[in-house]
Amino acid sequence: MSLQVCETFTSIQGESSFAGWPCAFVRLTGCNLRCRWCDTAYAYEGGSTRSVDRSVDDLVEEVRATGCRLAEITGGEPLLQAETPELAARLAALGLTVLVETNGSQDISVLPPEAIAIVDMKGPTSGEAQRMDLGNLSRLRARDEVKFVIGNRDDYAHMLSLLPRLDTARNTVNASPLHGALAPAELARWLLQDRLHVRLNLQQHKHIWPPDARGV
Ligand code: SF4
């Protein structure tokens, strides 16, 4: 039982309604998408030297030793690896809150009920909108969240088209301005104008540290 791991690190959770909390991250190697604005392309193949096979036991022990009460399994695309649900379940069994950030193309129902899926819904700007598994919108459990990265009005219109399929009172919907493409104030203005029950998601790690910093 092992996983291909790109990197592990402890940082401040930058996104979702859990933003701001210390968090132990496990970034898995490999992604089936190639978003135009990807900021973790080094996770496709794990970079030049760092992708390693790690056992579930080993990863659980490393995360436990961080002392964080929040953990996130991310990528790349974590649901491409068969042991990801087991890792999520084992971390949750420690009493941790476990987030799994997934790119929206994979069926989230493989996750254990105690994990919280943060499901990306890629818009037109990504070039990968047609690869989304829209069935995930009806598979969301009570604590799961959805994230839209908004680079322009086309992405915003795409989000608007999918909102009727979501229960925004139950599942937090996050809208992130695409860094360097859309000013946060502009997206804030659109959200307020339309009175949407959608959370402005500012990717805190890109404001705390340089936007291209790794391991944060
Ligand atoms: S899904 Fe994530 S890791 Fe994969 S290409 Fe898109 S942004 Fe990059």
Residues whose N, C-alpha, C, O or C-beta is under 5 A from the ligand:
A	BS01	SF4	C31 L33 R34 C35 C38 D39 T40 G75 G76 N103
